[in-house]
């Protein structure tokens, strides 16, 4: 199967699942009370028989996200039927759901970078607070007569 078709079907599946979730068609209380569920990515197998849907719900912790995943997996038959009606393909994909960890990983990475930036700034401030040693600088030895910025020395 061409990658272009797989990508196109993936986009259609994402649209169908997104519409169902936006319309609150899933009656399962684990899904209904969760808040705004965002479908972040859909991976479809090359033979279009399996759809792996990644989602996230902002503001929920791990156990609550797992409950939402269980509710969505429980409704996978409904999603499969809706996808089948919309796509009209020979076989509709079996649907499974997984919590997308990208946003959690990004926030952890951002906090680590922030900590590194704070540590680097503190080190720079500590280095600046120490007095510079006499006779040495960025150019090394001052008494060698070369590289001290005097144009007459470079003319030899």
N, C-alpha and C positions, 0 to 999 in steps of 0.2 A: 504494500500500500504506500502511496506517495506521502511524504511528510507534509506536503501542502494540504492534502485532504485530512490527515490526522489533526493538523492545526485548526482547520476550519470546523471539523466536528467538535473538537475540544472547545472552541469558542461558542458553538451552539449549545453544547451541554452546559457550559458555564452560564449562558444566558437563561436557559430553561430553569436551572436550579435556582439562580438568582431571582427570577420572577416568582417561583413558588415560595421562596422564603420571604420575599418582599410582600407578597399577598397574604402571608400568614396562613397558608393552606395546610400546613402540618399542624395537626391538633394535639400532638404529643406534648404534655406539659413540660417535659424536659427541654423542648425546643421553643415552645411558645413563650415561656417566661424568661428566656435567656437574654433578650435584647436584640440589638442589630447584629445579625450574622452576616459576615462578609466572606464570599467565596473568593479566595485569593488566586487559586490555580487549579487547573484540571489537567491531569495526565491520563492520556488514553493509549491503550496498547495499539500496536500496529495493525492488528486485525479488527480493531474497533469493538472488541467484546468486553473489555474491562475499562471502567472509568474510576480513577482515583482522585477524589475531590478534596482539596485542602481548603480549610476555612479558619476563620478566627472570629472571636467575639471580644471586642475591646472592653476592658474593665473586669473580666472574669479571671479567677485563679484556676490552677490546674485541675482540681477535682470538679469544679463547675463546668469547665470545658470538656472534661471527660464525660460528664452526664449529657451534655449537649451532643457530643459525638455519638454516644449510645442511642440517643433519641433519633438522630439523623440516620444512623445505620438501621434502626428499626423501621424507618420509613423508606428504606432504599427501594422497595418494590413500587411504591407510589412514584418515586423519582424516575425509576426505570420506565414505568408506563407512560409518564408525561414526556420523557425523552423520546420514546418510541413514537408517540403520536405526532410530535413536532418534526422529528428527523425523517421519518418514513424510510428507514434503512432496512436491510434484510434482517439484521439482528440488532437489538438495542443493547447497549453495554450494561453489564452488571456494575452497580454503583457501590463504592465504599468511601467512607469519609475518614479524614485524618486532620488533627489539629495542626495548623501551620505555626511553627515555632519561629519563623523569620523575625517577627516583630519583637519577640522576647530576646532573641539573640542579638538583634540590632540595638536594643536598649542596654543590654549588658555590655556590648562592645563600646557603645557611646559612653557609658559610665566609666569603663576602664580607661578610655582615651581621656576623659575628663580628669580622672585621678592622675594619669601620667602627665597631663598638662599642668596640673597643680603641683605635682612633685618636681617637674622640670622648672617651673617658675620659682619654687622655693629654693631649689639648688642654685639657680641663676642669681637670686637675691642674696643668698649666702656667699656665693663667689664674689659678687660685687661689693659686699660689705667688708671683705678681707682686704687689707692694704696690699698694693702691688709691690713686688720685690724690686729693690733698687738695682739698676744696671742691666736689667733684662726687660725685654718687651716682646712684641709680636715678631720682630725681626731677629731675635736671638741676641748675639753679641753686638753691642753698639760701637765698639772700638775698631772694627775691621775696615772701615773706610768705604765699604760698598753697601749699597742698598739702603742708605739712610735718607734718600730723597734728594740729595744735593746733585743737581745736573752736572756740575763740574767734575764730580768723581766718575761719572759714567762715560765721560769723553775720552778716556785714555786709550 
